[in-house]
Amino acid sequence: MNSDRRQNNTGGPRRTISRRTFTALGAGTIATGLAGCIGGSSGALSGDGETDTGASEDDDEIVVVASFFTFFDFARQIADGTPVVIENLVPTGLHGHGWEPDPSIQRAITDADAFIHVGPDFQPWADRAIETLEDETKETQLINVREGVELIPLADSLDRDEEGVGQERGRDPHFWLDPERAKQSVENIVEGLASIAPDHEEAFRENAAALRSDLETLDAEWQAIVDAAERDVVFLAAHNAFAYLADRYGVTIEPLVVNLAANGDVRPADMRRAQETIAENDIQHIGAAVFEPIRSARQLLEQTDVKAYYPVTPYAGTAESWVERGWGYLDIARNINMPTLRILLGVDDPASIDFVDYGRNFEP
């Protein structure tokens, strides 16, 4: 067992926490931090926003908390039909690595059986939470979804104030946008869950096989879009989170903000570069990030030949309406990112695509 992926600091037997016990521990304390979160679920979200764990109420539940929406979604699919309950720590409507939680989230992590995270140097709050666990010698298991994933180097245009993650901190962390690399995170989650709930390992592996198959199908769908493309340069009014799509499918994706953080800090130089890129490539349609300020996209609409902007997301968070629809990573890919990229790559006319849901903080 790799200690930097999964950890039992006590060395003693694992304990399970019932959902009733977990709720009682957090009552009045974790409510603030988790009020906007997706409810704990190892199964699919129902139409009314409630969750289905797939286990009977009499089963002892094992609680696993996740620091990032994508891997919460993967984990709940892998744990479907078992007593393992997956909780998303990041409130609905917020971006996964620009969020600063209150202290109640640390308690939720400490009380959980396992903590799913995206590896070091990506979410500072998660790094601090892990350090606290180590200092307190708690028995929360650590599941690093980035373990064994081959990361691409940072773009040359990146502001060197940001050094990325990985070896010498020179790598782009947004690997989950590549479905092929995302499959490695599925394996990491399976191994982590199996280590805390070995009686359900067979179910985890069966569910993971189905998820890997879904990711392979998604990969083929992305490739088909790019193969049909009339354009090879795409512009996104977003931070630099889409390089893995570009790397996987051989398309040029120009972000408005070259830095990795989705902090909304758009400089005049960014806008000038955007205007030049749009003019040089005769770009008429652009993407705009759902969970980032929309004003830059609107400004480009006014100051360039851009006719319209459409939603994109790096799957770093979820919107309330997406939760109500039961959308996970695959649904968001097919209902948000793929329709937009079909427009931006010239595969489809905008009039032929009807977006069911644009998401939070986004007005077309």
N, C-alpha and C positions, 0 to 999 in steps of 0.2 A: 504494500500500500504506500503510495507516494505521500509523504508527510506534508508537502507544500500544497497538495490538492485536497486531502481529507485529513482531519485531525481530531483525535480524541485526547484532550489534554490531561484528563484524569488517569487514563490508562485502565480505568475500571469498566464495569459493565454499562452498556447504554441504558438509558431510561426512556420511556415514552411519556408524552404529555397528552392528556386528552384535550380536546378542543375546549371543553368546559373549564378545565384548569387554566389553559392558556388565556382564555377570555377573562377569567377572574383575576389572574396575575396582572393583566393590563388595564383593567377597568378604571376609567378616570385618568389613567396615565398615558397609555398608548393611544387613547381615543383621538387625541388631537393630531398625532402624527399619522394615524392610519385612517382618519375620517374620509379622506378622498380616495383611498386606495381601492383597487379591485378587491373584492372579497376573497378570502382564502378558498382556493379551488384546485383540486387535482383533476377536475373534469371540465366540461364546457360550461360557459355562462349561459343561463337561461334567458329567455326574452325579456323578463322583468328585471334583469340585473342581478338576481340572486345567483348563488353558485351551487354546484352539485359536486360533492366530493367523490361520489361513486362508492362510498362505504356506508355501512349502516351506522346509526347513531350509537349502537352498543359497542362498536369496535373502538379500541384504543387508537387515538390518532397520533401520528408523528408529524410535528409541525416543522416545515422548512420555509425559510424566508428568503426572498430574492431581491437583489439590489437593482435589477434592470428588467424592464418589461419583456424583452425578447426571451430571456432565459426563464423568467416566470412562466411565460406561455409554453415554452418547450417542456419545462418541468411538469406543468400541470397535465400536459398530454401524456408524458411518460408515466406519471403516477396515477393515471386514470384507473378507477376500479379498485384502488388499494386504500388503506387507511392513512396514507401519507397526504397531508394537506399542504398545499403550496400557497404562500402569502406574498403578494407584491408590496414591497415597502414604499415604493415611490407613488405619491398621490396621483390620481387620475388628472390628466391635463398638464403635467409637468414633465420636463425633459430629464432623462435618466442620469446625465452627468453634470448638470448645471444646478443641481438641487442641494440645499443644505438643510438636513433634517434637524428637528429638535431632539433633546436628550432621550425622549421616550423611545426613539427608534433603536438606540443602543440596548435598552432593556428588552425590546422585542427580539433583537438578535441574540442576546444572552440567554433568553428563555427558550429559544427555538432549539430544535435538535440539530439543524444544519443551516448554514448560510451560503447561498449561491451568490458568487460575485464574479466580476469580469477581469480579475487579475490585478496586480499592483499598478499604481501610477495612473489609473484611469478615473476612478471616483475617489477623491480625497477623503470623503466622509466614510466610505467603505474601508479604506486603508486604516483610518483611525479606529473604526469599530473593531477591526481584526487585531490591531495592537492592544486595544482594551481587553479583548478576549484573552490574548496571550498573557497580559499582565495579571489578569484576575484568575488565570488557570481554569477557565470555564471549559465545559465539555462540548460546546457547540462545534459540530463538524464543519470544516471548510470545504466548499466545492468550487474550485477555480475552473470556470468554463473555457478559459483561454489556454489551458494546459495542452501543449503539443500542437497548437495551431501555428502554421507558418504565416508570419505577418509580413506585409510589404513595407519597404522603406517609405519614410515620409517624403512628400513632394518637395522638390527643390525650392518651391515658392513659399514654403511654410515659414512663418515668422519664427526665428530661432528662440524667441522667448518661450516657445512651447517645444518640448523635446520628445513628445510622444511617450511610448511605452516600450517594454521589451528590452532586449539586449542593448545596453548603452542608451536606452530610452530613445532610440532612433527609428521606431516603427509605428505605423498607423494602427490604432486599436480597433477600428470599425469593421472587423473581419466578418461579422454576422450578415453583412449585406451580400456576401458571396454565399449562395446556398451550399456550395461544395465545402467550404470551410466551416459553415454552420454545422455540418454533420459531425465534425469533431467535438463541438460543444455538446451535442446530444450524447455522444459516448461518455464524455466527462460527467454529465449529469447522471447517466445510468450508473456509472461506477460509484458515484457519491451516494445516490439513493440506496443502492444495493448494500453499501457498507453500513447504513443505519437501519435498514429494513430488509435483511437478507431473506426472510420468508417470502418476500414479494418480488424477488429478483426476476423470476420467469416472466411475470406480468410487465415489469419494467422493460425487459428486453423485447418482448413482443410489441409493446407500444412504441418503443424506440425504433424498431424496424419499420413500422408503419410511418412514423414521422420522417425517417430517412428517405423512404420512398416518396413521400410528399415533397421533400426538399429536392430530390432528383427531378421530379416532374416540374417543379417550379424553375429549376435550372434550365430545363429544356424550353420552357415557355419564355424565359428571358432571352435565350439564344435565338429563338424564332423571331422575337421582336427586333433584335439587332440585325439579324440576317435580312429582314425585310426593310431595313432603314433606308431612307432617302437622304438622310443627313448623318454626319459623323461627329458633329460638335453640338453639345447640349449645354445650356446655361441654367444654373440654379441659383435663385436668391436664397442662399442657405450657407451654413458653415461647411467646412471641408470634411464631410462625412461620407462621401459617395465614391471614394477612390477605388474601393473593391469592386463595385459594379463596372467601373471603367477598366480595371485590370482584368477582370474575369471575361468580359465580353468584347474588349477591344474598341471601346468608344471613348471619345474625349468628353469629359464632364468638367465644366468650368464652374467652380463655386464663387459666389460673391465674396465671401470671407474665407481667406486661405487658412486661417487658424483652425484648430481642432475644436475649440470650445464654442458652444452655442450661447454666447452671452449677449448677442445683439449689438456688439460693438462694430459698427460699420464706419470705416474711415472714408474721407473724401477720395483717397487714392483707390479704395475698393470700388467706389462708384465710377470713377474715371476708367478704370480697367474694365469694368462691366460694360460701360457704354462702348468702349473700343471693341470688345469681343463681340457684342451684339451687332455692331455696324460691319465689322470685317467678315462676319459669317452670315449676314443677312438673316438674323434670327428674329422671328416674329412671335414666337411663343416660348415662354420660360417657365421653369418650376419655381415654386415658393414654398418654403418650409412651414409646415403646419404649426409647429410649436415655437416658432421664432417670430419676431416682429415683422409685420407685413408691410410696413411703410416703405422699405427699400424697393420692394416689388412694385408698389404703386408709383413710386418716384420714377422707376425705369419705364413704366407704362406711359408716363407723362413726357419724359425727356428723350425717348428713343422711338424707334419704329415698332416696338413690341406692341402686339395687339391684345394679348391676354396672358394671364399667368394661371398655373394649375398646381394642385397640391403635391408635395413630396414629403416623405418622412424617413429618417434612418431607423425607424422602429424603436426609438429610445423612450417612447412614452405612448400613452393611449388616451383617447378622448372619451368623454362620458357617453356620447352617442355611439362610439365604437363598442364600448362595454355593453351597452344596451342591445346592440346587434350581435353580441357574442363574437366579435372579431378578434382573432389573434394575428400572429405574424403573417401567416399565409393569406388570410383574408385581406389584411391591410396591403400586402403586396399586390394582390389582384384587383382590389377596388380603389386603391390610391396611386401607388407608384407606377404600376404597369400602364394604366390608362394615360397617365401624364407622359410617361416616356414614349408611348406610341404616338402621342401628339408631337412631342418635341423632336422625335427622330423622323417625323414626316411619314409615319406608317399610316396614321388615320387622320382624317379631317376632324377638327375639334367639334364640328356640328354633329358628328356621328357618335360622339361619346357623351353619355349622360352619367355624371358622377352622382352616385347614390348619397354620398356623405362626404363633405369636404373636411370635416374634423373641427377641432377647437381653434378659436382665434383666427379663423380664415374666412374671408369673404371674397368670392370670385368677382 
